[in-house]
Amino acid sequence: MKPAPTFATLSPGRQRLVRLMSELENGRVEGLMICGREPDFTAPPIVKRARKLGGPHRQRHASSEKDFILKKAVVDLFAEFDRIKDGELERIDVQDGLPVMVISDARIAY
């Protein structure tokens, strides 16, 4: 049985993106470049925070932990990076610190 992927096994760029999404909580990351299957922060992406009003604010603590098992949504996001290889992600929608939707300019052959 293959061990579950953990934060500590990620490259520094992927760790940075996981921390960014965790700190963002809700919103989106726009214009993230992917180079060689890795997030490239040379040209920083635009980060837009969405804040829910009128309800309790949940504090996420995953970004402060040294290591933890990655949620399926994060594993799926990095699988998308592996598929794209090089390019730009138009947008990553983030809810509760996790990616829920990726919009890219991928060319798909039918």
DOBAKOL-608591 format. One line per 4 residues: their letters; for each residue x, y, z of N, C-alpha, C. Coordinates in steps of 0.001 Angstrom, whole numbers, padded with zeros to 6 digits. Example, Ala and Ser with C-alpha at 12.3 -4.5 7.8 and 13.67 -1.06 7.14 Angstrom:
<pts>
AS> 013190:-005690:007800:012300:-004500:007800:013200:-003300:007800; 012850:-002250:007080:013670:-001060:007140:012900:000030:007870;
</pts>
This chain:
<pts>
MKPA> 000839:-001184:000000:000000:000000:000000:000882:001245:000000; 000583:002179:-000894:001342:003409:-001030:001015:004357:000136; 002053:004931:000786:001766:005833:001905:001074:007108:001421; 000253:007683:002293:-000454:008919:001959:000555:010052:001802;
PTFA> 000378:010906:000783:001308:012028:000606:001167:013019:001765; 002307:013553:002179:002311:014500:003286:002928:015827:002850; 002680:016846:003656:003198:018184:003401:004721:018168:003296; 005384:017442:004183:006851:017416:004221:007460:016831:002946;
TLSP> 006711:016023:002197:007243:015412:000975:007133:016337:-000233; 006466:017468:-000087:006270:018398:-001196:007514:019235:-001458; 007648:019695:-002692:008710:020639:-003040:008435:021962:-002310; 009455:022817:-002172:009236:024112:-001510:008139:024953:-002180;
GRQR> 008054:024927:-003510:007019:025692:-004213:005621:025184:-003908; 005466:023868:-003858:004160:023293:-003537:003810:023544:-002073; 004793:023489:-001189:004534:023822:000217:004077:025275:000341; 004720:026158:-000399:004342:027585:-000361:002898:027772:-000801;
LVRL> 002485:027057:-001845:001108:027182:-002324:000114:026630:-001299; 000431:025516:-000662:-000454:024951:000372:-000606:025953:001511; 000492:026561:001948:000422:027571:003022:-000414:028773:002581; -000202:029219:001343:-000959:030359:000819:-002462:030074:000842;
MSEL> -002864:028903:000352:-004289:028564:000326:-004854:028458:001735; -004074:027907:002665:-004520:027768:004046:-004724:029138:004691; -003789:030055:004460:-003900:031404:005015:-005014:032195:004343; -005227:031967:003055:-006282:032649:002312:-007659:032262:002834;
ENGR> -007845:031017:003174:-009102:030434:003639:-010155:030400:002534; -010623:031554:002079:-011639:031618:001026:-011263:032716:000043; -011342:032393:-001225:-011013:033370:-002261:-010477:032675:-003479; -009506:033334:-004119:-008918:032707:-005299:-007504:033204:-005536;
VEGL> -006756:032369:-006240:-005397:032668:-006661:-005456:032757:-008178; -005048:033902:-008722:-005157:034127:-010169:-003775:034312:-010789; -003610:033725:-011972:-002391:033932:-012746:-001167:033213:-012209; -001350:032049:-011620:-000206:031280:-011116:000448:030544:-012278;
MICG> 001740:030757:-012429:002493:030070:-013475:002923:028693:-012978; 002891:027714:-013889:003355:026365:-013620:004537:026127:-014553; 005696:025839:-013991:006909:025589:-014775:007494:024251:-014346; 007561:023326:-015272:008087:022004:-014949:007284:021312:-013870;
REPD> 005971:021472:-013935:005018:020864:-012999:005014:021496:-011610; 005734:022589:-011437:005852:023239:-010132:005287:024661:-010179; 004654:025104:-009084:004201:026495:-009040:005421:027418:-009050; 005342:028474:-009845:006444:029427:-009983:005967:030780:-009475;
FTAP> 006589:031256:-008411:006184:032518:-007795:007077:033673:-008218; 007878:033484:-009299:008741:034558:-009789:007910:035794:-010106; 006814:035591:-010824:005817:036649:-011030:004661:036291:-010095; 004555:036966:-008949:003555:036562:-007952:002137:036559:-008509;
PIVK> 001358:035542:-008154:-000042:035517:-008585:-000838:036582:-007835; -001996:036889:-008347:-002919:037804:-007670:-003754:036965:-006712; -003845:037394:-005469:-004610:036678:-004455:-005788:037543:-004042; -006989:037004:-004180:-008212:037732:-003823:-008917:036971:-002713;
RARK> -009079:037644:-001585:-009705:037022:-000414:-011206:037304:-000423; -011966:036275:-000089:-013406:036420:000116:-013657:036194:001597; -014410:037058:002217:-014662:036956:003652:-016151:036806:003893; -016528:035723:004578:-017927:035524:004936:-018251:036424:006117;
LGGP> -019373:037100:006048:-019773:038016:007108:-020951:037457:007885; -021034:037825:009151:-022191:037459:009957:-022147:036083:010576; -021074:035381:010424:-020976:034038:010990:-019677:033876:011751; -019505:032731:012389:-018255:032502:013126:-017078:032362:012173;
HRQR> -015950:032828:012618:-014716:032740:011830:-013930:031528:012309; -013674:030599:011384:-012891:029404:011720:-011424:029677:011481; -010604:029325:012416:-009160:029475:012259:-008569:028148:011811; -007852:028152:010705:-007179:026948:010217:-005776:026908:010793;
HASS> -005339:025735:011181:-004022:025600:011787:-003074:024734:010970; -003513:024225:009840:-002664:023317:009054:-001360:023981:008635; -001396:025278:008319:-000182:025928:007834:000882:026063:008911; 000520:025934:010193:001504:026049:011266:002105:024691:011649;
EKDF> 001514:023596:011179:002034:022272:011488:003227:021962:010588; 004178:021191:011107:005356:020827:010309:005018:019800:009248; 004147:018855:009573:003792:017827:008612:002369:017346:008876; 001687:017019:007813:000324:016511:007887:000003:015818:006572;
ILKK> -000976:014938:006610:-001418:014241:005397:-002202:015221:004538; -001910:015233:003249:-002585:016143:002328:-004010:015681:002049; -004925:016622:001994:-006312:016325:001630:-006362:015971:000139; -007376:015213:-000234:-007530:014760:-001624:-007573:015933:-002603;
AVVD> -008213:017029:-002218:-008309:018195:-003107:-006918:018740:-003451; -006004:018729:-002494:-004646:019211:-002738:-003893:018223:-003626; -004037:016943:-003354:-003412:015913:-004193:-003924:016037:-005625; -005217:016256:-005794:-005810:016416:-007127:-005273:017667:-007826;
LFAE> -005082:018754:-007080:-004528:019980:-007661:-003129:019715:-008204; -002292:019028:-007437:-000940:018763:-007895:-000913:017750:-009039; -001881:016863:-009107:-002007:015964:-010260:-002316:016787:-011518; -003106:017842:-011347:-003399:018747:-012474:-002122:019459:-012920;
FDRI> -001280:019876:-011973:000004:020501:-012319:000851:019528:-013134; 000874:018266:-012712:001653:017248:-013418:001134:017055:-014839; -000178:017176:-015026:-000778:017031:-016346:-000452:018238:-017227; -000515:019441:-016660:-000278:020675:-017419:001201:020828:-017778;
KDGE> 002091:020505:-016853:003549:020610:-016992:004028:022054:-017005; 003653:022833:-018016:004044:024238:-018138:002843:025034:-018614; 002607:026167:-017983:001497:027014:-018401:001070:027944:-017289; -000081:028552:-017490:-000618:029486:-016504:-001995:029031:-016073;
LERI> -002220:029043:-014767:-003558:028776:-014253:-004285:030104:-014176; -005391:030183:-014861:-006173:031413:-014805:-006643:031660:-013377; -007089:030571:-012719:-007662:030759:-011380:-007709:029444:-010617; -007434:029528:-009322:-007684:028437:-008381:-008666:028991:-007360;
DVQD> -009859:028428:-007300:-010834:028823:-006283:-010545:028049:-005007; -010562:028758:-003878:-010205:028172:-002584:-011365:028355:-001609; -011758:027278:-000954:-012784:027328:000102:-012257:026576:001309; -012336:027207:002461:-011845:026613:003705:-010402:026132:003584;
GLPV> -009592:026884:002833:-008177:026577:002697:-007829:025498:001695; -008845:024987:000986:-008608:023901:000035:-009018:024314:-001378; -008293:023834:-002389:-008685:024133:-003767:-009972:023384:-004118; -010897:024082:-004753:-012153:023434:-005148:-012381:023485:-006662;
MVIS> -011664:024379:-007346:-011840:024510:-008804:-010583:025133:-009382; -010167:024600:-010531:-009028:025157:-011258:-009494:025492:-012661; -009168:026682:-013093:-009455:027085:-014470:-008123:027360:-015143; -007872:026611:-016229:-006619:026783:-016953:-006924:026889:-018430;
DARI> -005918:027274:-019175:-006034:027409:-020614:-005457:026157:-021272; -005802:025007:-020714:-005254:023743:-021235:-005890:023411:-022580; -005066:022929:-023482:-005554:022471:-024779:-005897:020992:-024644; -007152:020648:-024883:-007588:019272:-024736:-007928:018724:-026118;
AY> -007321:017596:-026463:-007591:016955:-027740:-008798:016023:-027601; -009734:016135:-028511:-010919:015274:-028501:-010841:014254:-029593;
</pts>
